[in-house]
């Protein structure tokens, strides 16, 4: 299964507007209904459940061959609240340099489309932080993917008593052609900067800037192409640093390694791995991998060792509908504690033609 096709099944051309003919006005309905149950009970992170849905209706118009406009709203609701927890406008302008390369200013195409690793960029952000605003330059084809973006998360005005917050990142991945019709190699490189600051605000905290880097290699062996069956291994290395040297946790630098084996059969994927880290911290990452507690003040567990495992099934229907179920397990060999998470979602991304607008 080619990586680019697998990843962009629901978030590719429809999100960038490439499938909208010039002069046509479309309605794009995007929805994800989700349950994410984190059964965590350890000093690093507490368990919680995300259950709800978001809808993102948009008008999509392509006034010229290389320009796409999107206008809509993002509405997020958690079950049992009887209200929307997040209501925000969505607007973007995209300039298409080619079929595979575009630049967007405004609302971005969705947090999961960056293809980031879970320790760096928590994969549950697809539910609670899907809508991002900023700028993005992306290019991709069957063998190559590069996404450079800036997400502005908190804007400040003069005299505010809070900090501006933004994330800047680069997600790169190269997928080789098959060697001898049997093996492919993937090489990811991911960079993240997280900044808390702002010169015009009167916030009491210090300016903080965090840096995260990840890279490695993944080897995929095709077992049975007719059954879309493959097996492989992946080795990943992570590095983190507080560039301002004043992190509240006291961590200046850290690192981690993650070794994984995986197997896929059609829509089923299995993974088993071993995570080993020293003072690892990623502000946007899944805290289950980190050294800094999210609920116990000043608690840092320097060394972490986790046996990780996951099973997932992804069932697309047509090109606009997806059912997903996943289970993740984490056994801390030092704490001798097993934590797990269950994920279930139904996702819809459908374009509907409204009219043709002629000059």
Secondary structure, 3 states (H helix, E strand, C coil): CCHHHHHCCCCCHHHHCCCCCCCEEEEEEEEEEEEEEEEEECCCCEEEEEEEEEEEEEEEEEEECCEEEEEEEEEEEECCCCCCCEEEEEEEEEEECCCCEEEEEEECCCHHHHCCCCCCCCCCHHHHCCCCEEEEEEEECCCEEEEEEEEEEECCCCCCCCCEEEEEEEEEEEECCCECCCEEEEEEEEEEEEEEECCCCCCCCCCEEEEEEEEEEEEEEEEEHHHCEEEEEEEEEEEEEECCCCCCCCCCEEEEEEEEEEEEECCEEEEEEEEEEECCCCCCCCHHHCCECCCCCCCECCEEEEEEEEEEEEEEECCCEEEEEEEEEEEECCCCEEEEEEEEEEEEEEEEEEEECCC
